[in-house]
Amino acid sequence: MYRDHCGREPSILSPRRFTEKLQWRKLFDLDPHFAVFCDKYESHRYVAERLGPGMQAEVYFVGDDPEAVPLESLPRPFVLKSTHACEHVAVVKSGDVIDGLALRAKMRDWLAVNHGSKMMEPGYENVRRRLIVESFLGDPDGEPFQERKIFCFDGKARFIESVAVSGPQRLRQTQFHDVDWTRLYWKTLREPFPGVMLRPSRLDDMIATAERLAAGFDFLRIDLYDGGDRFWVGEVTPYSWSGLVNFTPDEADYVLGAAWHLRAKLFRAALAILFRRRRILPPKPAGVPAAAAPAAASTAVVAN
């Protein structure tokens, strides 16, 4: 996969690039927390435990039955997603007419996907497949708040990718900065935003929040939604871009890679190879023995 996307062979046991270290993680890093971060519902609990309430979108619904999602009665605008994969997102705004049949067919397609097997990301592989509906993080006109993706290494924020959405075609462009808000002229999947992005008014608070969530991990990306005088946590991401991107300039891949210090990488790789164990299981329900854990409920409505 790496060769097909990046056009070169990766160095797996002696990785130097950021993208190579992500392949190392997918193969050898079996931290059980990744199953929490890769579950968009369970990650809500993690964030609330570290930050307290009120720092995330409100959850209106979570369940595994598309027919049970109350599309017409949900507060608008809202965002419908799967809990177990990337890029499964549908935004319903205040004036939208919902095609329930088409949207529920899309939900069934989402539930059939095992993102972990598809992308070789073990944190996703055994996550319970569900649907989640959250409040929309944006302004009253339906414009989403700006995304800030903060790259944290050993619990310290080092780099920030901001995403700008503009124009009638909702073009997504990005800019990279360091934590002092010096622009880095890097490009990955999207074209760089050509204008000037002003330093966020609450950048220091956003960095402190990201570092609280990333404390104890050698690398995590913390995604935030910046509403100006307030911000929210979106996702905690262990597999940024799945490591299947090319940077321009190529040096940026090495700069990010140099910030990431893999701990005992050869020893941990040897353990994973020798014991042929490449599996991350989701956490057990609190206080319930494994043998007695109940089956997933078909629906659940959560009021925050």
Order of alpha helices (4+ residues) and beta strands (2+ residues): alpha-alpha-alpha-alpha-beta-beta-beta-alpha-alpha-alpha-beta-beta-beta-beta-beta-alpha-beta-beta-alpha-alpha-beta
